[in-house]
Amino acid sequence: MKRTTLSAAVVAVFLLSVSSQSQSRSTSREDSLATGGAKPASTFIGGYGTAVYQNDRNAGASRATLERVVLFVGHAFTNGISLFTEMEVEDAKVEGGEEGGELAFEQAYIKFDVARNHSIVAGLFIPRLGIINEEHLPTSFHGNERPHTERLVIPSTWRELGIGYSGTSDAAGLRYSLALTTGLDASGFGDGRGIRGGRSQGSNASADNLALSGSMQMRAGDFQFQVSGYAGGASGVTARQADSLQLRGGMFGTPVLLGEADVRYEHGGFAARALAAFITIPDADRINRAYARNTPESLFGTYAEVAYDLLRVIEDDASAQLFLFLRYEAMDLNATVPSNGIQDDALKQQHLVAGVSFLPVPNVVVKADVRSTRTGQANPALRTDPDAISVPYQRSNVVANLGIGYSF
């Protein structure tokens, strides 16, 4: 993975932005409630969903699934106190004893508007980290798959129990947030999945570990810049248990540190975005010793994307949109490993995704895309008991996706 390739992709974003001309955005009932002004005692129902067909060239197989259906129910108790809940079902059903499927709350919190442009939330919510975490409706991003960097480095829809504050300054074009939430559980960290498996998602979370996260956004003309960060403990157990496992206990013991920066540009039918995220886990060697996990000391990911609404060529104010997009991603999910870890070059990855997104109306999208992936060589030491009929590891692959999504 060469830095020059990534640099060229990022430069291309800004060169193209110079010659382009805001997209019409889909709105949901959650947006309507979040913007304030709802009548007291009014209830809002909304949601979103996606269905996807995928063909994997290396596996020689295709699959189709109702990937997710989310139901939003919100309620305005007063002009300044509101309830937000989202229930998600993944892969169409949940059945006892069967693999696949998930029924979970994606959000469940109370929002208190304490002053104009200032609010406090309490409950299960999504801290503002990255782009997709907050803006994950299928109509708000291109491609059937969410960017890998915002799935495997920054876990998408990363919700935790806690309390958060957010505010805006219209005059300065600033938007900022700060949150105190439950931390992570390092026993769930895994090779190639980063910290994703360490999230509690509001289910019996250990409150012996806590985390702080925050973000700041700034608008300047057609550009939007953001930086966000996270620092939290990940022992996931009591101080006594952490001591027996030789982990650092306490509220911020066995720390995980995450930093992210992104930039977005929109003008007329053109849109571009770029993001970079980095995670460091200083006690990765202790985690590996305690849980026999191949946890890396650091991992990172970055991507750049450009898109243009082709229908703008035909009609400048067309209600339908047909975006052609291109996204390049580079990730290393074990950039550095501790002395008791195993390096796996299969986790050094590049993804090139090209496709189209057709929105006949802002809240419905039909997507088609092709992802070409290249990786380093897999480490055979990590395949201790391979399946006799499994496909040998290949360093390149092509995956084609066709899907439909909605939000309301």
C-alpha positions as MATLAB code, in Angstrom:
seq = 'MKRTTLSAAVVAVFLLSVSSQSQSRSTSREDSLATGGAKPASTFIGGYGTAVYQNDRNAGASRATLERVVLFVGHAFTNGISLFTEMEVEDAKVEGGEEGGELAFEQAYIKFDVARNHSIVAGLFIPRLGIINEEHLPTSFHGNERPHTERLVIPSTWRELGIGYSGTSDAAGLRYSLALTTGLDASGFGDGRGIRGGRSQGSNASADNLALSGSMQMRAGDFQFQVSGYAGGASGVTARQADSLQLRGGMFGTPVLLGEADVRYEHGGFAARALAAFITIPDADRINRAYARNTPESLFGTYAEVAYDLLRVIEDDASAQLFLFLRYEAMDLNATVPSNGIQDDALKQQHLVAGVSFLPVPNVVVKADVRSTRTGQANPALRTDPDAISVPYQRSNVVANLGIGYSF';
ca = [
       0.000    0.000    0.000;
       1.823    3.068   -1.192;
       1.298    6.457    0.337;
       1.632    8.051   -3.083;
      -1.477    6.216   -4.299;
      -3.518    7.489   -1.368;
      -2.145   11.011   -1.778;
      -3.139   11.027   -5.413;
      -6.687    9.984   -4.509;
      -7.000   12.743   -1.925;
      -5.593   15.346   -4.297;
      -8.089   14.219   -6.941;
     -10.944   15.014   -4.566;
      -9.919   18.633   -4.324;
      -8.970   19.091   -7.969;
     -12.377   17.863   -9.051;
     -14.114   20.043   -6.479;
     -12.826   23.181   -8.134;
     -14.779   22.588  -11.357;
     -18.075   21.417   -9.817;
     -21.221   23.231   -8.819;
     -26.229   21.226   -2.664;
     -27.636   17.848   -3.167;
     -31.269   17.460   -2.216;
     -31.183   15.514    1.034;
     -33.475   12.838    2.314;
     -35.147   13.696    5.579;
     -36.663   11.398    8.166;
     -39.140   11.699   11.002;
     -36.160   11.529   13.353;
     -34.758   14.632   11.654;
     -38.093   16.393   12.096;
     -38.087   15.699   15.826;
     -34.390   16.474   16.279;
     -34.651   19.937   14.728;
     -37.086   21.003   17.466;
     -40.376   22.815   17.259;
     -42.473   19.645   17.568;
     -45.834   20.086   19.223;
     -45.987   18.697   22.785;
     -47.532   15.219   23.113;
     -46.851   14.464   19.407;
     -45.451   11.067   18.350;
     -43.239   10.403   15.325;
     -42.830    7.094   13.477;
     -40.115    6.551   10.881;
     -37.313    4.209    9.963;
     -35.002    2.888    7.263;
     -34.027   -0.383    5.643;
     -31.876   -2.092    3.018;
     -31.960   -5.278    0.962;
     -28.830   -6.474   -0.877;
     -27.792   -9.034   -3.480;
     -24.042   -9.801   -3.486;
     -21.841  -11.899   -5.752;
     -18.372  -12.886   -4.506;
     -16.057  -13.933   -7.324;
     -13.513  -15.835   -5.191;
     -16.179  -17.715   -3.230;
     -18.026  -18.489   -6.463;
     -21.261  -17.792   -4.629;
     -24.007  -15.210   -4.330;
     -26.267  -14.266   -1.466;
     -29.309  -12.070   -0.933;
     -30.547  -10.729    2.379;
     -32.851   -8.168    3.909;
     -29.839   -6.613    5.537;
     -31.601   -4.447    8.078;
     -34.945   -2.888    8.934;
     -35.014   -0.165   11.572;
     -38.153    1.276   13.151;
     -37.942    4.724   14.716;
     -40.437    5.872   17.341;
     -40.026    9.305   18.885;
     -42.152   11.439   21.155;
     -42.136   15.123   22.109;
     -43.096   15.390   25.774;
     -42.688   19.168   25.693;
     -41.077   21.689   23.366;
     -37.710   20.888   24.930;
     -37.883   17.225   26.069;
     -38.071   14.427   23.494;
     -37.663   10.665   23.281;
     -35.726    8.938   20.469;
     -35.789    5.146   19.965;
     -34.696    2.880   17.107;
     -35.214   -0.897   17.010;
     -33.176   -2.819   14.421;
     -33.665   -6.297   12.952;
     -30.783   -7.635   10.877;
     -31.030  -10.334    8.188;
     -34.835  -10.510    8.311;
     -35.312  -12.671   11.394;
     -33.955  -13.733   14.756;
     -34.350  -17.359   15.746;
     -33.024  -19.148   18.808;
     -30.090  -21.484   18.175;
     -29.545  -20.168   14.646;
     -26.581  -18.181   13.324;
     -27.244  -14.757   11.857;
     -29.874  -12.186   12.579;
     -29.940   -9.617   15.351;
     -32.633   -7.744   17.222;
     -31.239   -4.731   19.026;
     -31.905   -1.164   20.027;
     -29.830    1.183   17.926;
     -30.811    4.174   20.046;
     -32.971    4.869   23.101;
     -32.385    8.218   24.746;
     -34.029   11.367   26.108;
     -32.996   14.723   24.650;
     -33.214   17.862   26.762;
     -32.965   21.222   24.963;
     -31.377   23.312   27.705;
     -30.998   26.501   25.621;
     -31.175   27.597   22.023;
     -28.720   25.426   20.044;
     -27.649   23.515   23.158;
     -28.904   20.096   24.278;
     -28.138   17.185   26.582;
     -28.925   13.536   25.827;
     -29.045   10.616   28.263;
     -29.490    6.907   27.533;
     -28.296    4.760   24.629;
     -27.006    7.027   21.859;
     -24.408    7.243   19.090;
     -21.485    9.575   19.891;
     -20.373   11.751   16.993;
     -17.308    9.942   15.623;
     -16.616   10.007   11.903;
     -19.285   10.437    9.226;
     -21.265    7.195    8.881;
     -21.731    6.744   12.632;
     -24.180    9.641   12.674;
     -25.301    9.690    9.027;
     -25.921    6.002    8.319;
     -29.247    6.098    6.478;
     -28.893    4.177    3.176;
     -29.920    7.327    1.307;
     -27.053    9.324    2.841;
     -24.030    7.366    1.543;
     -23.008    5.752   -1.730;
     -22.490    2.031   -2.228;
     -24.365   -0.913   -0.734;
     -21.571   -1.449    1.788;
     -20.650    1.202    4.307;
     -16.996    2.267    3.962;
     -14.778   -0.406    5.501;
     -12.842    2.212    7.477;
     -16.098    3.217    9.187;
     -16.951   -0.408    9.949;
     -13.659   -1.964   10.991;
     -11.686    0.997   12.373;
     -14.540    3.213   13.572;
     -17.374    0.732   14.245;
     -20.512    1.959   12.480;
     -23.600    2.745   14.588;
     -21.343    2.635   17.660;
     -23.827    3.240   20.467;
     -23.134    3.286   24.182;
     -24.968    4.172   27.382;
     -24.116    7.539   28.842;
     -24.728   11.249   28.792;
     -23.793   13.695   26.069;
     -23.822   17.391   25.268;
     -23.990   19.078   21.869;
     -24.147   22.674   20.768;
     -23.845   24.903   17.749;
     -22.651   28.420   17.059;
     -24.394   29.744   13.975;
     -22.230   32.838   13.806;
     -18.989   30.858   13.778;
     -20.371   27.926   11.777;
     -19.369   25.532   14.560;
     -21.002   22.381   15.850;
     -19.498   20.538   18.811;
     -20.195   17.607   21.125;
     -18.883   15.912   24.235;
     -19.983   12.571   25.704;
     -19.262   10.392   28.743;
     -20.204    6.773   28.093;
     -19.485    3.229   29.134;
     -16.160    1.895   27.852;
     -15.195   -1.242   25.941;
     -14.502   -4.868   26.811;
     -11.111   -5.980   25.479;
     -12.109   -9.655   25.621;
     -14.164   -8.965   22.498;
     -11.326   -7.467   20.441;
     -10.379   -9.661   17.537;
      -7.892  -10.149   14.752;
      -9.068   -8.138   11.757;
     -12.085   -6.641   13.533;
     -10.338   -4.066   15.694;
     -12.381   -2.887   18.676;
     -15.796   -3.649   17.145;
     -16.434   -6.756   19.270;
     -15.672   -4.847   22.468;
     -18.810   -2.696   22.327;
     -21.554   -3.423   24.846;
     -24.261   -1.729   22.719;
     -26.170   -1.037   25.918;
     -26.431   -4.680   26.995;
     -25.182   -5.306   30.558;
     -22.290   -2.925   30.042;
     -19.549   -2.792   32.647;
     -19.596    0.674   34.193;
     -16.221    0.098   35.816;
     -14.732    1.446   32.580;
     -15.731    4.809   31.140;
     -14.934    6.724   27.971;
     -14.827   10.326   26.823;
     -15.509   11.310   23.237;
     -15.862   14.617   21.512;
     -16.081   16.283   18.134;
     -15.933   19.672   16.466;
     -17.339   20.533   13.047;
     -16.807   23.736   11.106;
     -18.534   24.898    7.945;
     -16.785   27.164    5.480;
     -18.720   27.790    2.293;
     -19.339   24.461    0.564;
     -16.845   22.679    2.828;
     -17.396   20.973    6.170;
     -14.443   19.958    8.337;
     -14.536   17.724   11.411;
     -12.179   16.294   13.995;
     -13.319   13.787   16.611;
     -11.700   11.655   19.266;
     -12.289    8.921   21.811;
     -10.399    7.839   24.950;
     -11.734    5.075   27.168;
     -10.964    2.093   29.327;
     -11.326   -1.443   28.006;
     -10.569   -3.929   30.786;
     -14.314   -4.644   30.930;
     -14.060   -6.156   34.422;
     -13.792   -5.066   38.051;
     -10.495   -3.809   39.448;
      -9.960   -7.120   41.312;
     -10.602   -9.162   38.164;
      -8.365   -6.880   36.121;
      -5.569   -7.391   38.631;
      -5.882  -11.175   38.380;
      -5.712  -10.892   34.567;
      -2.746   -8.505   34.834;
      -4.751   -5.799   33.096;
      -4.856   -2.177   34.179;
      -8.159   -1.578   35.964;
      -9.959    1.594   36.901;
     -12.251    3.894   34.933;
      -9.799    4.441   32.086;
      -7.645    1.367   32.577;
      -6.480   -0.678   29.566;
      -6.990    2.386   27.370;
      -8.136    2.684   23.772;
      -7.425    5.949   21.948;
      -9.038    6.946   18.646;
      -8.553   10.012   16.490;
     -10.440   10.948   13.321;
     -10.534   13.802   10.829;
     -12.723   14.278    7.776;
     -13.668   16.840    5.170;
     -16.773   17.059    2.966;
     -17.565   19.228   -0.015;
     -20.888   19.698   -1.820;
     -21.782   22.038   -4.624;
     -24.539   21.561   -7.138;
     -24.468   17.953   -8.288;
     -20.938   17.285   -7.066;
     -19.953   15.795   -3.710;
     -16.629   14.706   -2.276;
     -15.453   13.441    1.069;
     -12.260   12.165    2.656;
     -11.672   10.626    6.094;
      -8.786    9.217    8.100;
      -8.960    7.382   11.441;
      -6.301    5.919   13.733;
      -6.570    3.727   16.840;
      -3.885    2.869   19.356;
      -4.187    0.184   22.064;
      -1.135    0.616   24.341;
      -1.880   -2.514   26.417;
      -2.376   -4.870   23.473;
       0.259   -7.254   24.870;
      -1.612   -7.521   28.191;
      -4.903   -8.147   26.356;
      -3.327  -10.915   24.278;
      -1.882  -12.532   27.392;
      -5.193  -12.336   29.265;
      -7.547  -13.430   26.486;
      -5.354  -15.126   23.851;
      -6.454  -12.475   21.330;
      -4.326  -11.270   18.450;
      -4.974   -7.639   19.321;
      -2.842   -5.057   17.458;
      -1.184   -2.079   19.096;
      -2.418    0.200   16.337;
      -4.656    0.199   13.263;
      -5.735    2.831   10.779;
      -7.922    3.429    7.773;
      -8.589    6.186    5.285;
     -10.732    6.806    2.227;
     -11.558    9.414   -0.385;
     -14.736    9.533   -2.469;
     -16.096   11.636   -5.320;
     -19.625   11.575   -6.765;
     -21.572   13.498   -9.365;
     -25.304   13.647  -10.122;
     -25.501   12.879  -13.851;
     -29.084   14.158  -14.063;
     -27.761   17.674  -13.407;
     -26.440   17.602  -16.962;
     -30.001   17.169  -18.261;
     -31.935   19.318  -15.807;
     -30.354   21.530  -13.148;
     -33.259   21.213  -10.673;
     -34.299   17.603  -11.361;
     -36.101   15.976   -8.419;
     -34.523   12.567   -9.171;
     -30.777   11.988   -8.764;
     -28.385    9.581  -10.474;
     -24.973    9.622   -8.837;
     -21.889    8.065  -10.346;
     -19.312    7.566   -7.582;
     -15.801    6.302   -6.985;
     -14.266    5.514   -3.578;
     -10.730    4.450   -2.694;
      -9.886    2.984    0.725;
      -6.638    1.943    2.368;
      -6.500    0.172    5.722;
      -4.037   -1.646    7.933;
      -5.847   -3.437   10.742;
      -2.613   -4.555   12.384;
      -0.298   -1.664   11.576;
       1.800   -2.535   14.638;
       1.531   -5.650   16.790;
       2.958   -6.360   20.267;
       5.701   -8.929   20.842;
       3.088  -11.612   21.597;
       1.022  -10.801   18.496;
       1.104  -12.282   15.007;
       1.427  -10.084   11.927;
      -1.097  -10.807    9.176;
      -0.543   -8.983    5.910;
      -4.056   -9.931    4.760;
      -5.142   -7.049    7.004;
      -3.247   -4.561    4.853;
      -6.021   -3.792    2.384;
      -6.967   -1.545   -0.495;
     -10.537   -1.268   -1.792;
     -11.663    0.481   -4.950;
     -15.453    0.843   -5.222;
     -17.281    2.214   -8.254;
     -21.017    2.369   -8.791;
     -24.230    4.291   -9.174;
     -26.912    5.468   -6.768;
     -30.330    6.285   -8.239;
     -32.743    8.240   -6.073;
     -36.127    8.653   -7.821;
     -37.100   10.624   -4.694;
     -34.747   11.719   -1.888;
     -35.924    8.938    0.474;
     -35.590    5.919   -1.847;
     -32.366    4.658   -3.426;
     -31.375    1.871   -5.820;
     -27.646    1.085   -5.706;
     -25.275   -0.939   -7.866;
     -21.535   -1.145   -7.262;
     -18.438   -3.247   -7.797;
     -15.649   -3.518   -5.213;
     -12.151   -4.572   -6.186;
      -9.958   -5.592   -3.224;
      -6.239   -6.205   -2.912;
      -4.496   -7.347    0.265;
      -1.175   -8.634    1.501;
      -0.515  -12.346    1.941;
      -2.419  -14.137    4.713;
      -0.349  -15.587    7.546;
      -0.910  -19.384    7.620;
      -0.093  -19.407   11.347;
      -3.501  -17.840   11.960;
      -5.337  -20.694   10.192;
      -4.814  -23.459   12.706;
      -7.732  -25.637   11.593;
      -8.797  -24.700    8.041;
     -11.949  -26.210    6.584;
     -11.143  -29.001    4.116;
     -13.403  -27.432    1.485;
     -12.582  -23.798    2.189;
     -11.377  -21.638   -0.684;
      -7.585  -20.958   -0.551;
      -6.801  -17.381    0.390;
      -6.472  -15.055   -2.579;
      -4.941  -11.620   -2.391;
      -7.408  -10.030   -4.798;
     -11.152  -10.293   -5.180;
     -14.110   -8.662   -6.918;
     -17.499   -8.319   -5.225;
     -20.601   -7.025   -7.027;
     -23.556   -5.595   -5.111;
     -27.091   -4.624   -6.063;
     -29.477   -3.228   -3.465;
     -32.330   -0.985   -2.518;
     -32.795    1.253    0.512;
     -35.259    3.690    2.008;
     -35.706    6.123    4.871;
     -38.725    8.016    6.136;
];
